[in-house]
C-alpha cells in the first residue's frame, strides 16, 4: 500500500480544514517546500497537493508551489483543486504534476472528464470523490449533488478511470478513524480500480486495517501534522511491509 502525504494550500500556506469548512482552518507551516523536504527526507515518495483556493475559485491558483516542489524534490505529485478547463490540466502537467486530481468536473462535465482520460491516459488522471451523508460534494466541498454515489463510480469505471480516492467529509480532519465499511464495499464492487483511502486516519492501526482491506494507497494529512502518526513510524511500517513482500516472493 502506498503511503501518500497530503499538503493542503490556502494563501500559499500548509493548512488543514475540519470537515471541509474553510472557516475552520489551521495553519501548520508557512512554507510548503519545507514540508515537502521533510517528507522526502523521511522516505515519503508520494504527495497529494491540494489547492483549496483553486477549488473554491474554480481555477488552478497555486501552480507556482507545484512547480517549486516538483523542481526541488523527487516527490511523485498528484495535484488537485480548481482543475476545470483544458488549460488547468495543461498547467498541472507543465509544472511538474505527475497526475491531475479531478473531482468537480467529473460530476459537472462528464464528457470533458472523459476527454481528459482519453488524451492523457487512465494513469495520469486521479478521480477524487468526496462524500458526505451519501451525497457527492464538489467545488471545495461547497456544493452537494443527489446523484447515486455507486452509479457515479460505475459510470467512471466504464469510461476507463483506473485511479480513485474517496474522502468521507464527515471524517476529514477530525481524526476519528476512516470509513472502513464504505472503503471495503468500494474495493469489493470495483476490484480493478486502484483505490486510495482518505479522511479520518488517526493512527498506525488505521493504516494496518486499510492495508488489509486491500487499499492501493492511503492519504495522510492531519494525523501527521498533529503528531498522531510520526514520519519515523511510517518509515518503519514501509520497511516491514517491504520485508513481508520479499518473504512472500521467496
Secondary structure as GFF3:
##gff-version 3
##sequence-region A 1 250
A	DSSP	beta_strand	2	10	.	.	.	ID=ss1
A	DSSP	beta_strand	13	18	.	.	.	ID=ss2
A	DSSP	beta_strand	21	29	.	.	.	ID=ss3
A	DSSP	alpha_helix	32	41	.	.	.	ID=ss4
A	DSSP	beta_strand	46	51	.	.	.	ID=ss5
A	DSSP	alpha_helix	52	57	.	.	.	ID=ss6
A	DSSP	alpha_helix	63	72	.	.	.	ID=ss7
A	DSSP	beta_strand	76	80	.	.	.	ID=ss8
A	DSSP	alpha_helix	86	94	.	.	.	ID=ss9
A	DSSP	beta_strand	99	102	.	.	.	ID=ss10
A	DSSP	alpha_helix	104	108	.	.	.	ID=ss11
A	DSSP	alpha_helix	110	120	.	.	.	ID=ss12
A	DSSP	beta_strand	125	132	.	.	.	ID=ss13
A	DSSP	beta_strand	135	138	.	.	.	ID=ss14
A	DSSP	beta_strand	143	145	.	.	.	ID=ss15
A	DSSP	alpha_helix	149	158	.	.	.	ID=ss16
A	DSSP	beta_strand	163	168	.	.	.	ID=ss17
A	DSSP	alpha_helix	180	189	.	.	.	ID=ss18
A	DSSP	beta_strand	194	198	.	.	.	ID=ss19
A	DSSP	alpha_helix	204	213	.	.	.	ID=ss20
A	DSSP	beta_strand	217	220	.	.	.	ID=ss21
A	DSSP	alpha_helix	222	225	.	.	.	ID=ss22
A	DSSP	alpha_helix	231	249	.	.	.	ID=ss23
###
